[in-house]
Amino acid sequence: MKNLRIIFMGTSDFAVATLGTLLMNGFNVTAVVTAPDKPAGRGRKMKISPVKQFAELSSLPVMQPENLKDQIFIDALAAYKPDIFIVVAFRMLPEAVWKMPPMGTINLHASLLPHYRGAAPINWAVINGETMTGVTTFFIDEKIDTGKILLREGIHIFQGENAGDLHDRLMRHGARLVIRTLIALTEDHIEPQPQSAFLKPGEVPKEAPKIFPEHCIINWDQEPVQIHNFIRGLAPYPAARTFLTSENEKLLLKLFESHPENGSHEHKPGKIISDGKTYIKIACRNGWINILSLQAEGRKKLNTPDFLRGFDVSKYWLESI
């Protein structure tokens, strides 16, 4: 098992946990494939992926193809004579790549597939108010996140937990699940299952499409728990957003922590209620959202009392989509 020739493919911190766990458990990772370096920030300095940083510290060969279909890249992969590819938080692979290793290409996904296929499974699980999610290993096929399932592990979502907290827990569970999957594969203890086997009759998989800034605007004409889940599902990044509006200006406001409160009132959704010192409450359908931490455009993230020390909210209201 430890002699398997593994090529690891990934980019983000989520992927680093799996790569590190493979190395700590003595697996033979022969090379790493990650995203090309890209200019970022105001200074446009070249930014390298977390996986590349870790791979270089671990003295692993690194490949950074611009085009995954490039024959030079494919030939370079083949030269390692890989037994298996492990993919975590990476791009969609062409057939010539994922079909190459004799044992197949395994992907780790941060949901209980077939639910929450797509780029943002952690965010959407929290936004939708799920109480359970998990991690899944599966064989990659020609479509995105649709291949036969190897192992799944369910994880409870804690009340009030945000997407960032859940990301970190799933990252650790996912790394361990990859190890279990490799062991089971080499010992022939897994029978890959089609994803349809994990759906109830008539059940449709929930999707997790990529989230863009325009999808992060809060609709204040919703129930308190819906808005609260939306805020925590986008925290800490990319963050739920609204617009502080007055007669003279409009400022982007990011919200990071909240508390829902049910109750009847006659205020228009988006109405701000505050004592100017300790609390900010936003009117919504059948209740309120208490804002606990936030960030105004051009300012740093603050808790509500600190925010109110330097900002008079009495002349503003919040726009709803």
NORMODA-V488252 format. One record per backbone hydrogen bond with DSSP energy under -0.5 kcal/mol. CO is the residue of the C=O (numbers start at 1). NH is the residue of the N-H. If there is no record, write none. Layout:
((CO/NH) (CO/NH))
This chain:
((1/4) (4/6) (5/83) (5/84) (6/8) (6/30) (6/31) (7/86) (8/33) (9/88) (11/50) (11/51) (12/15) (12/16) (13/17) (14/18) (15/19) (16/20) (17/21) (18/22) (19/23) (20/24) (21/25) (22/27) (23/26) (27/29) (28/6) (28/30) (31/8) (32/63) (33/10) (38/47) (40/45) (41/44) (45/40) (47/38) (49/53) (50/54) (51/55) (52/56) (53/57) (54/58) (55/60) (56/59) (61/32) (63/34) (66/68) (67/70) (70/74) (71/75) (72/76) (73/77) (74/78) (75/79) (76/80) (77/80) (78/81) (82/102) (83/103) (84/7) (85/106) (86/9) (87/108) (88/11) (89/11) (89/12) (94/97) (94/98) (95/99) (97/100) (97/101) (101/104) (104/85) (105/140) (106/87) (107/109) (107/138) (108/89) (109/111) (109/136) (111/113) (112/115) (114/117) (117/208) (120/124) (121/125) (122/126) (123/127) (124/128) (125/130) (126/129) (131/157) (133/155) (135/153) (136/109) (137/150) (137/151) (138/107) (143/141) (143/145) (143/146) (148/139) (149/193) (151/137) (153/135) (155/133) (156/158) (158/161) (162/166) (163/167) (164/168) (165/169) (166/170) (167/171) (168/172) (169/173) (170/174) (171/175) (172/176) (173/177) (174/178) (175/179) (176/180) (177/181) (178/182) (179/183) (180/184) (181/185) (182/186) (183/187) (184/189) (185/188) (190/192) (193/149) (194/197) (195/198) (196/199) (200/203) (206/116) (206/117) (208/120) (210/212) (212/215) (213/216) (214/217) (216/241) (218/220) (218/321) (220/222) (220/285) (222/285) (223/227) (224/228) (225/229) (226/230) (227/231) (228/232) (229/233) (230/234) (231/234) (232/163) (232/235) (234/239) (235/164) (240/255) (241/218) (242/244) (242/253) (243/245) (243/319) (244/251) (245/317) (249/246) (251/244) (252/297) (253/242) (254/295) (255/240) (257/292) (257/293) (259/290) (261/288) (268/271) (270/318) (271/283) (273/281) (279/275) (279/276) (280/291) (281/273) (282/289) (283/270) (284/287) (285/224) (286/263) (287/284) (288/261) (289/282) (289/291) (290/259) (292/304) (293/256) (293/257) (294/302) (295/254) (296/299) (302/294) (303/307) (304/308) (305/309) (306/310) (307/310) (311/313) (312/315) (313/316) (317/245) (319/243))
